């Protein structure tokens, strides 16, 4: 996937995973045949879901902090268009 596709696809998938996580976990668990493995798969799916949610939230927080700090630093250094450059720096930090 090239960088342009990732700019569109990654935020959409992140919103989907954060908003519809319960249904996603339930669907994955239903794919496993009934039995003793279902509890292990349920536990694993819930743990992976929680890890993915935390990862996405952390990336968004880091992007926001990058936007604020880069904009403030460029403002203090006298750069033009500090907000646009800050947004660029924040969005770039999402994909690194």
N, C-alpha and C positions, 0 to 999 in steps of 0.2 A: 504494500500500500504506500502510495506516495504521501508526502506531507499535507497536501491539500485535502485529500480524503480524510485523513486523520483529524484535521481541524474541525470537520463537520461530524464525523462518526463518533469520535471519542466523547464529546459532551452529551450527545444523544444517548449513547449507551450508558454513560454514568448516571444520567437522570433516570433512565429506565431501571437500572439496577438498584438505585437508591429508593425509588418510589414503589416498585413492584417486587421487592425482594421476597416477601412472604409467599406470594403465588409462585415465584420461580423455585423456591426451595420445595414447596409442596409438589410441584410438577416433577422435579427431579426425584423426589422420594417415591412418587407413584410409579416411576419407571422401574423400580427395583421390585422383584418378586417378594411376596409376603414371606416372612420368616425372621430368623434371628439377625440376618444381615441388615434388615430394614432399619433397625435402631442405630446401628453403626453408621449407615449411610445418612440417616437423619441428623445424627450428631455431627458428622463430617460436613454435610451441606450447610447446616446452621453456622458452624464455625467458619467455613469459607465465606459465607455470606457476610458475617460480621467483620471478618478481615477485609473483605472487599469494600464494605461501607466505610470502615475506618481509613483505608488507604485513599479512597476518593475524597473523603472529607479533608484529610490531611493535605492532599494535593491542592484542593481548592483554597484552603487556608494559606498554604505557602504561596500560591499565586497571588492572593490578595495582599499578603505582606510584601511580596516582591513588587507589586504595583505601587504600594504606598511608599516603600523605602526608595525605590528607584526614582519615583516621581519627586520625592522630597530632595534626594541628592542632586538630581538634575536641576531642580528649581534653585537650590542653593548655589549651584555652579553656573547658573545663568543660561541654561539650555532653552531653546525655544520649543514649544509644543510638548511640555513636560507630561501632560496627562496622556496624550497619544503615545508617547514613548513609554510611559509607565504601563499602559494597557498592553502594549506590545511586549514589554518585559514580563509582565504577569502571565500573559497567555503563552509566551514562550516557555516559561518555567513549568507549565502544565505538561509539556510534551518532552521534557528531558528526563 
